[in-house]
Amino acid sequence: MPKLNGMTMIKKIRQINKNIPIIIISAYNEIDTLHESINYGVKGFLIKPINIQHLYQKIDEVKKTIKEIPYQFINILHPEEALYNFLTPLKESIVILIKIEEFKYLNNFLTNKISRKLQKTFAKELMQHMPKRCQFTQVYLLNNGEFIFAKNYCSTLPNQNLYQEVQDFQNNVNNANIKIGLVDYTLSIITSLAYGKNALENAKRGMLKLLETKEDFIIANELIIQEKNDALHKLQTFQMLKKAIDSYNIVSYFQPIVNNKTKEIEKYESLVRLIDEKKNIISPYFFLDTAKEGKYYQKITSIVLQNSFQALYDTDMNISINLSALDIEKKETKEEFLTLLEKHKQYASRIVVELLEDESIHNVSTIKEFMNTIRGFGVKIAIDDFGTGLSNFSRVLDYQPHFIKIDGTLIKNIEHDSFSKHMVETIVSFSKKENIKTIAEYVENESIFNILCDLGVDYSQGYYFGKATRL
């Protein structure tokens, strides 16, 4: 029960009617519960899984002991509990978890009565559309826009046929019209299929993944194992991060940025690295996203900022520092950056902030305000990874950058992909009109460099000129 346990419910019933017969159906048989049930005059106590024949026998026994007391048998077993009762004895099972894709929107304007009616009607539709050869005899309605088909799994079943059957079933349902009263709804479903051990839990995780990826079908086997492995890997990464921070092994490497006309180094980009216990140098690709999920990201950012400003004293070149929206919106990081600018004011004009574009930008005005503040110190602005993903020309209007860093995927393909070449050409043409300098990343060979020079790109960065190293 959502608001009270079974024994509390019995107590409340007894306060209203001391004589009404009660039978308890439970998965537990603790002595205290048995004693308490006797005190409340319970007529029977059955242990799950329920033998329905045994239940009816118990009801008949109770009926013989009472006279003229009106009663009715009400099934208050939650559908998911009934599903668990069915699956528990099975070593392996097949579970098809289905969700009405638009249910949360429907539920916002439908009454509870209409919503329940819609789901019951839809459950019948699902049962009718499920091919008889799949041999599912029941659909469990979970009352939140989700439905489950379940049955025993035979390992000799041809799985590929099952996948196709379920996908055909899904397509048929998605093309069906369901009529409730005078209103027609055309509903679509998303489907998570799992079989073997832990099929139900795998199917549930598969559904979460579908909602995250916006896809409509998944075979969710082994997702539990994958999630456990992912969790273990993250724990190991957290341990590696802690050790690296404690032992001062979060370090900064600097990659040269070359003027295409002079072929001289004019800037360095500050890039974080981790040195593990075996002295391996680890790229941020392997730890930075995990760090963002815990307490270490802020510490790593602080170390990188300290290292980057210190580099101003180790070279006469400009230093580019990557900052994401997450960094700028975080009060501690923003305050530390501004404090460092104030402390090193005489060199602040040699700092370039590369804005990393991501979906975490919640408030563009906050970013713009920060940009305007650091401009007051002479800091220059670059938009990173321009040309793909979230970076677009409206960002240029928002941030008024001094530099545009052209996305590396366009540069890597520029020798053989005309689209990439035309895209870079467009970015360069636009930038020149706006008096913005362009920087190409992933310049890996002379051929790419020559193409970039012909297109008028101002700066190059990549292995052709040098990997990131300590200054």
C-alpha positions in Angstrom: 0.0 0.0 0.0 1.4 3.5 -0.8 0.3 5.2 2.4 0.1 2.4 5.1 1.2 -1.2 5.6 -1.1 -4.1 5.6 -1.4 -4.5 9.4 -2.2 -0.8 9.9 -4.9 -1.2 7.3 -6.4 -4.1 9.2 -6.3 -2.0 12.4 -8.3 0.7 10.6 -10.8 -1.8 9.2 -11.3 -3.2 12.7 -12.1 0.3 14.0 -15.0 0.4 11.5 -16.1 -3.2 11.6 -15.0 -5.7 14.2 -16.6 -8.7 12.4 -15.7 -8.5 8.7 -13.6 -11.5 7.8 -10.0 -10.9 6.7 -7.4 -13.1 5.0 -3.8 -12.0 4.9 -1.7 -12.7 1.8 2.0 -12.0 2.5 5.5 -12.8 1.4 6.6 -12.9 5.0 5.8 -15.2 7.9 7.5 -13.6 10.9 6.2 -14.7 14.3 5.3 -11.2 15.4 3.2 -10.6 12.3 1.4 -13.9 12.9 0.7 -13.0 16.6 -0.5 -9.5 15.6 -2.8 -11.0 13.0 -4.4 -13.3 15.6 -5.0 -10.3 17.9 -7.0 -8.7 15.1 -9.0 -11.8 14.4 -7.6 -12.6 11.0 -9.3 -15.7 9.5 -6.4 -16.9 7.4 -2.7 -16.3 6.6 -1.4 -17.4 3.2 2.2 -17.2 2.1 3.2 -16.0 -1.4 3.6 -17.1 -4.2 -0.2 -17.6 -4.1 -1.8 -20.9 -5.0 -5.1 -19.6 -6.3 -6.9 -22.9 -5.5 -5.6 -22.8 -1.9 -6.9 -19.2 -1.7 -10.4 -20.1 -2.8 -10.4 -23.1 -0.4 -9.5 -20.7 2.5 -12.3 -18.3 1.4 -14.8 -21.2 1.4 -13.6 -22.2 4.9 -14.2 -18.7 6.1 -17.6 -18.5 4.5 -18.8 -21.6 6.5 -17.8 -19.9 9.8 -19.9 -16.7 9.3 -23.6 -16.0 9.1 -25.3 -13.2 7.2 -22.2 -10.9 7.2 -22.0 -9.2 3.9 -18.6 -9.5 2.3 -16.9 -9.3 -1.1 -13.5 -10.4 -2.3 -11.4 -7.5 -3.5 -8.1 -8.0 -5.3 -5.8 -5.1 -4.1 -2.6 -6.8 -5.3 -0.5 -4.2 -7.1 0.1 -5.2 -10.8 3.9 -5.0 -10.3 3.6 -7.3 -7.3 1.5 -9.7 -9.3 4.3 -9.6 -11.9 7.0 -10.3 -9.4 4.9 -13.3 -8.1 4.8 -14.6 -11.6 8.5 -14.1 -12.3 10.0 -15.2 -9.0 9.7 -18.9 -9.5 11.2 -18.7 -13.1 14.9 -19.2 -13.5 14.9 -17.2 -16.7 12.2 -15.1 -18.4 11.3 -12.9 -21.3 10.1 -9.4 -20.5 8.8 -6.8 -22.9 8.4 -3.5 -21.2 6.2 -1.0 -23.2 5.6 2.7 -22.5 3.2 5.1 -24.1 5.5 7.7 -25.4 3.1 10.6 -24.9 1.7 9.4 -21.6 3.1 12.2 -19.4 1.5 14.8 -21.6 -1.8 13.0 -21.8 -1.9 12.6 -18.1 -1.6 16.3 -17.6 -5.0 17.1 -19.0 -6.9 13.8 -18.6 -8.9 13.0 -15.4 -7.8 10.0 -13.4 -10.9 8.1 -14.6 -10.2 8.8 -18.3 -6.5 8.0 -17.8 -7.3 4.6 -16.3 -9.8 3.9 -19.0 -7.3 4.9 -21.7 -4.7 2.6 -20.3 -7.1 -0.4 -19.9 -8.3 0.1 -23.4 -4.7 0.3 -24.6 -3.8 -2.8 -22.7 -6.5 -4.7 -24.6 -5.2 -3.3 -27.8 -1.7 -4.5 -27.0 -3.0 -8.0 -26.2 -4.9 -8.1 -29.5 -1.8 -7.0 -31.5 0.6 -9.3 -29.8 1.1 -12.3 -32.2 -0.3 -15.5 -30.8 2.9 -17.4 -31.8 4.8 -15.3 -29.2 2.7 -17.1 -26.6 2.2 -14.2 -24.2 -1.1 -14.9 -22.3 -1.3 -11.7 -20.1 -0.3 -8.1 -20.2 0.4 -6.3 -16.8 -0.9 -2.8 -16.6 1.4 -0.7 -14.3 -0.9 2.4 -14.3 1.8 4.9 -15.3 1.6 4.4 -19.0 3.7 1.3 -18.8 2.8 -2.3 -19.7 4.6 -5.6 -19.4 4.4 -8.9 -21.3 6.3 -11.7 -19.5 6.7 -15.4 -19.8 9.2 -18.2 -19.1 12.3 -18.2 -21.3 13.5 -21.2 -23.2 17.1 -20.8 -24.3 16.4 -22.8 -27.5 14.1 -20.0 -28.7 15.4 -18.4 -31.9 16.1 -14.9 -30.6 16.3 -13.2 -34.0 12.7 -14.2 -34.8 11.6 -12.8 -31.4 13.3 -9.5 -32.0 11.6 -9.1 -35.4 8.2 -10.2 -34.0 8.4 -7.6 -31.2 9.5 -4.9 -33.6 6.7 -5.8 -36.0 4.3 -5.8 -33.1 5.5 -2.3 -32.1 5.0 -0.9 -35.6 1.5 -2.3 -35.8 0.6 -0.8 -32.4 2.1 2.6 -33.4 -0.2 2.6 -36.5 -3.3 1.7 -34.6 -6.1 4.2 -33.6 -7.5 4.0 -30.1 -10.9 5.5 -29.5 -11.9 6.7 -26.0 -15.4 8.2 -26.0 -15.6 10.7 -28.8 -11.9 11.4 -28.9 -9.4 9.6 -31.1 -5.8 9.2 -29.9 -3.0 7.8 -32.0 -0.5 6.7 -29.5 3.1 5.5 -30.1 5.0 3.2 -27.9 8.7 2.6 -27.0 9.8 -0.9 -26.2 12.5 -2.5 -24.1 13.1 -6.2 -24.5 15.2 -8.4 -22.2 15.5 -12.1 -21.6 17.4 -14.5 -19.4 18.2 -13.8 -15.7 17.3 -10.4 -14.3 15.1 -9.8 -17.4 12.8 -7.4 -15.6 15.5 -5.2 -14.1 17.4 -5.2 -17.5 14.1 -4.2 -19.3 13.6 -1.3 -16.8 17.1 0.0 -17.3 16.6 -0.3 -21.0 13.5 1.9 -20.8 15.5 4.5 -18.9 18.1 4.4 -21.7 15.4 4.8 -24.4 14.0 7.9 -22.6 17.6 9.3 -22.4 18.5 8.6 -26.0 15.1 9.3 -27.6 15.2 6.0 -29.4 12.1 3.7 -29.5 13.5 0.1 -29.2 16.2 -1.6 -27.3 17.4 -5.1 -26.5 18.4 -4.6 -22.9 20.2 -7.8 -22.0 23.2 -7.5 -19.7 22.5 -3.8 -18.9 22.8 -4.5 -15.2 26.2 -6.0 -15.7 27.3 -3.1 -17.9 26.1 -0.6 -15.3 28.0 -2.4 -12.6 31.1 -2.4 -14.7 30.7 1.3 -15.5 30.2 2.0 -11.8 33.4 0.0 -10.9 35.3 1.9 -13.6 34.1 5.2 -12.3 35.1 4.3 -8.7 38.6 3.4 -10.0 38.7 6.7 -11.8 37.7 8.6 -8.7 40.5 6.8 -6.7 43.0 7.6 -9.4 41.9 11.3 -9.3 42.2 11.5 -5.5 45.7 10.0 -5.6 46.8 12.3 -8.4 45.5 15.4 -6.7 47.0 14.4 -3.3 50.4 13.8 -4.9 50.4 16.9 -7.1 50.1 14.9 -10.3 47.4 16.9 -12.0 49.7 18.9 -14.4 49.4 21.2 -17.4 50.8 20.6 -20.8 51.0 23.3 -23.5 50.5 22.8 -27.2 51.8 25.4 -29.6 49.6 27.5 -31.9 51.4 28.8 -34.9 50.9 31.8 -37.1 50.3 30.5 -40.6 52.2 33.3 -42.3 55.3 33.4 -40.2 55.2 29.7 -39.0 56.2 31.1 -35.6 54.7 30.1 -32.3 52.5 32.9 -31.0 50.4 31.1 -28.4 50.1 27.9 -26.3 46.9 26.1 -25.3 46.9 24.9 -21.7 45.8 21.3 -21.5 45.3 19.2 -18.4 47.0 15.8 -17.9 47.0 13.3 -15.1 50.1 11.3 -14.2 49.1 7.9 -12.6 51.1 5.8 -10.1 52.9 4.1 -13.0 54.0 7.5 -14.4 51.6 7.1 -17.4 50.4 10.4 -18.8 46.6 10.2 -19.0 44.6 12.4 -21.3 41.5 14.2 -19.9 39.3 12.1 -22.2 39.8 9.3 -19.7 38.9 11.2 -16.5 37.4 14.6 -16.9 33.8 13.6 -17.5 33.9 11.3 -14.5 35.5 14.1 -12.4 32.5 16.3 -13.3 30.2 13.8 -11.5 32.1 14.2 -8.2 33.9 16.7 -6.0 37.2 16.6 -7.9 36.4 18.7 -11.0 36.5 21.9 -9.1 39.9 21.0 -7.7 41.2 20.0 -11.1 40.0 23.3 -12.6 41.7 25.3 -9.8 45.0 23.5 -10.5 44.8 24.2 -14.2 44.1 27.9 -13.6 47.0 28.2 -11.2 49.3 26.4 -13.7 48.1 28.4 -16.7 48.8 31.8 -15.0 52.1 30.6 -13.8 53.0 29.8 -17.4 52.8 33.5 -18.2 56.2 33.8 -16.4 57.7 30.8 -18.2 57.1 32.1 -21.8 56.4 35.4 -23.6 53.6 33.8 -25.6 49.9 34.1 -25.0 48.3 31.3 -23.0 44.8 29.9 -23.9 42.7 28.5 -21.1 39.6 26.4 -21.7 36.5 27.3 -19.7 33.2 25.6 -20.0 29.8 27.0 -19.1 29.9 24.8 -16.0 33.1 26.6 -14.9 31.8 30.1 -15.6 28.5 29.4 -13.8 30.3 28.0 -10.8 30.8 30.8 -8.3 34.1 29.5 -6.9 35.7 29.0 -10.3 34.6 32.4 -11.5 35.9 34.2 -8.4 39.2 32.4 -8.5 39.7 33.3 -12.2 39.0 37.0 -11.5 41.3 36.9 -8.5 44.1 35.5 -10.6 43.5 38.2 -13.3 43.8 40.9 -10.6 46.9 39.3 -9.1 48.6 39.0 -12.5 47.1 42.1 -14.0 50.3 43.1 -15.8 50.1 39.9 -17.9 46.3 39.5 -18.2 46.3 40.8 -21.8 48.2 37.6 -22.7 45.4 35.4 -21.6 42.9 33.9 -24.1 39.8 32.2 -22.8 38.5 29.4 -25.0 34.8 29.0 -24.4 33.8 25.3 -24.6 30.3 24.9 -26.0 28.1 22.4 -24.3 24.5 21.8 -23.4 25.0 22.9 -19.8 24.7 26.6 -20.7 21.7 27.6 -18.6 21.9 31.3 -18.8 23.7 33.0 -21.8 23.5 36.4 -20.0 25.7 35.0 -17.2 28.3 34.0 -19.8 28.1 37.4 -21.6 28.5 39.3 -18.3 31.6 37.2 -17.4 33.1 37.8 -20.9 32.5 41.6 -20.6 34.2 41.6 -17.1 37.4 39.8 -18.3 37.6 42.0 -21.4 38.2 44.8 -19.0 41.5 43.1 -18.1 42.5 42.8 -21.7 41.7 39.1 -21.9 40.8 37.9 -25.4 37.9 35.5 -26.2 37.9 32.4 -28.5 35.0 30.2 -29.3 36.2 26.6 -29.4 35.1 23.7 -31.7 33.3 26.1 -34.1 31.4 24.7 -37.1 29.8 21.6 -35.6 27.5 20.7 -32.7 26.3 23.6 -30.6 28.7 26.2 -31.9 27.0 28.4 -34.5 27.0 31.9 -35.8 24.5 33.2 -33.2 27.2 32.4 -30.5 29.5 34.9 -32.4 26.9 37.5 -32.0 26.5 36.7 -28.3 30.1 36.6 -27.3 31.9 38.9 -29.9 35.1 36.7 -29.9 38.6 37.7 -31.0 39.2 34.1 -32.3 37.2 31.2 -33.8 38.8 27.8 -33.4 37.5 25.7 -36.2 36.3 22.2 -35.1 38.9 19.5 -35.6 36.6 17.1 -37.4 36.3 19.6 -40.2 40.1 20.0 -40.4 40.9 16.2 -40.3 38.7 15.5 -43.2 39.5 18.6 -45.3 41.9 16.7 -47.7 39.2 14.4 -49.0 35.9 15.9 -48.0 34.6 18.8 -50.1 31.9 19.6 -47.5 34.5 20.1 -44.8 36.5 22.3 -47.1 33.5 24.4 -48.1 32.5 24.7 -44.5 36.0 25.9 -43.5 36.0 28.3 -46.4 32.6 29.8 -45.3 33.8 30.2 -41.7 37.0 31.9 -42.8 35.1 34.3 -45.2 32.7 35.2 -42.4 35.5 35.7 -39.9 37.5 38.0 -42.1 34.4 40.2 -42.7 33.9 40.4 -38.9 37.7 41.0 -38.2 37.9 37.7 -36.3 41.1 35.5 -36.5 40.7 31.8 -37.2 42.6 28.9 -35.7 42.5 25.4 -37.1 42.9 22.4 -34.7 44.1 18.9 -35.6 46.6 20.1 -38.3 48.4 16.8 -38.6 50.4 17.1 -41.9 51.8 19.5 -44.5 49.0 18.8 -47.0 46.3 19.9 -44.5 48.5 23.0 -43.5 48.8 24.1 -47.2 45.1 23.8 -47.8 44.4 25.9 -44.7 46.9 28.5 -45.8 45.2 28.7 -49.3 41.8 29.2 -47.6 43.2 32.0 -45.5 43.1 30.4 -42.0 45.3 32.6 -39.6 46.6 30.0 -37.1 47.3 26.3 -36.9 47.5 23.9 -34.0 48.2 20.2 -34.2 50.8 17.4 -34.3 52.4 18.8 -37.5 53.8 21.6 -35.3 54.0 19.8 -32.0 52.3 17.8 -29.3 51.4 19.3 -25.9 54.5 19.2 -23.6 55.6 20.8 -20.4 57.0 24.3 -20.8 
